């Protein structure tokens, strides 16, 4: 497909691309558009049938929907925006700058404009910001036959018809929910309210991660969002939640790697943005690592007397950092899944302390055996007091790995208590923290064990 993206003179030909993609699945069209610059993608979208263009723009996998909408003429973009799902359209409008945002909103019909503005009023990452207002709701006095006839009329304009929400005919408050399967199995003359079950609901300002847990816990296709009075504002569907989970996991992985989270796909991030996202954390980690030099300067005398100790510095530092990163990874995920809470910090510490001791002891034994074997086999001569050196390495590993496990498990609690994302306890940050303390533990153990011999 990419071989046909240019005309014979090498220039981009939107008509050729549009002709090739018409008839393809919307997801496949998105894959092709993602490989084009936004202005070229906009030219292709403009040539697509209206229903196809709307379906493509509705896909969350489209990398730059906002840029495409902004590049289109306003009289073309506005109808496409109006035809899209209200929640996706609101996300696109949220990303637009002025005057494009105001111009597009002004070009919408009153219903579409009201729905989008209503969604924009909610903070990002809340149920209100990701809900759709395109759902099926009927008065409780309607019959099954009336409801089915209504669904046939509106199904093309609703994001989902698998759940029907029953409203009080007077107050318009949500009083129940009926699955499409239950509706089809119901008797035609029966009142829809007689089939309704009490719905699981959420509030518009609920965090989207909490909504995801709610849908997973109760195995829902959608969860209704209601205001304090019980009026139905919209619904959050399971596919919206899947997009949310992917985005949240991506952000957490990036933070855990020691950088700020990015919103754009990797290939769409400009060089200045890439430097800004990564440079800050690298500078912080670099300055923090300078403390290791300070520690080594403090023990300079000991190093001069027992130069053999320097051979094991990488071993000690990496072991502590690895144990800390393991503990941090476990706790970040547990906190995210609500398997543990802030009040469980002491239970976690009581688990990590013996865990760290046993893991450290295991590594200590391996380290001791390694020194003994190298000495006995003549691979390397650690000097007259080689066995004390082996004991120093073993004891230091116990201390460093134990500290790494405890510190790595406590850091996410500290960050969450301070109001930060626990995922900010990145692996490089934990490794840096344990590097500094690991050196202090190593040299302190050496001073105790080797005093009167090498030191």
Phi, psi and omega in degrees: 000317182295337179289342183256014185278356182236154175281180183297331179273007177091353181279152180292137181236100182296326182295322178296315180296314181300319180296324180287324188272340179299128183100344177282161174295146182304323180295324179288324177295321178300317179302320180290315181296327180295341180271356182256154171297148182309317179298321178292320178298322179296321178297323178292313180303322181298331183270353180280155172303147186305315182295322179292317180299319179295317180297321178293313181293338179283346183284125178294342180285347177293121190289327186221059178300321181296318180295324178294313179300318181292328181282340180283151173301145185301322182289343175268319184291320185300311178298324178295317179297320180293329181278346182283166173300139186300323182291321178290319178299320179295321177299320180293313180298324179299329182276347183281149175263163174284149005271002184302320182300309182294320181296319180290317178298323180293333181275355180275157172290162187300321182293311180297317181297317180296319180296316181292315180298322178298319179289325180293342181287342181269144179297153176299153176070020175248166179301320181297327183282339182248359181284159174249146179263007182259084182227171180258121176225143182220156175293150181294344181276351180289155177269172177298317180298316179299318182294317179296320178296321179294320179297321179298328181285322190251359190301330181287341181257006181246142181292325178209148176238013183282348175226132180246129185257130186260128184248149173296127185296341181260304185275343183066019176280153178287125181239349180184172178221144181231130176285154179298323178299315180295323180295313181297326181281350183283160176287138184307313183281351184293145177290138181300329181296331181290342180262349189285144174249159179295126186277151169274123186236170175218171181258156185294336182263009176292138179298142185296333177292325177292324176296320179299317179296324180295314180295319180293319184295317185259007176054055184261151170276332179201154177235127180287144178252121183239156175273183184296334180274354179093007179281142182281119181265326183176186178225148173253119183269163183296329179289328173297321181290323177300316177299320180297315181298317179299315181295316181295317180296322178297315179298317181295319179297318180295317178296320181292337176280356177091044176205166175288149179291143178250150179263331182272155173300156186306314184287349180262356182278124179288161182300314179301320179293321179297317179295319182294319182292326186258330186295320182300311180294321179298320179295317179298315180294324179295315179297320179296320180293340177299336179296332179295323177295322179296320179296316181294326176294323180297325181258025182302320180298317179295321180294324179294324181282325183230073182299339180298336181295331182295336182297333187256003181300312178301322180298312182295312184295316182292323180296316178294317179296320180295317180294321178295319179295322177300311182296318180297317179300315180298317185283325177299315181292320180295320177294320180294324181272003181062027175286332174227156177237178181301325182288351182267008186302321183288328175294319178297317180298319179294335176278319185285332181297306177293328177298314179296320179297315181292318178296318179296320179296320178298314178293326178298319178297316179298317180297319180295315180299321180298314180297316180299313181297314181298323180289312184290327182273357178078016178292320179207144179258112181272006175099183184300322184256043184299326182290325175294324175298317178298318177296322179298314179298314182297312181295320179296321179298320177300312182293316184291316181293322177296313178298318180299318180296314181291312181297317180297327180280332182276332184301316177300324177296316181298315181294317179294321177297326180278358178093011179260163175290124179304335179295345177293345176284067187294158178302315178298324180294315179296317180299320179297316179300315183287330177303311183296308181292327179297320177297319179297317179295316182300309183289327177294318177297319180298319180298320182290311187283322186263005178298131180089352177243269177283333183245000000 
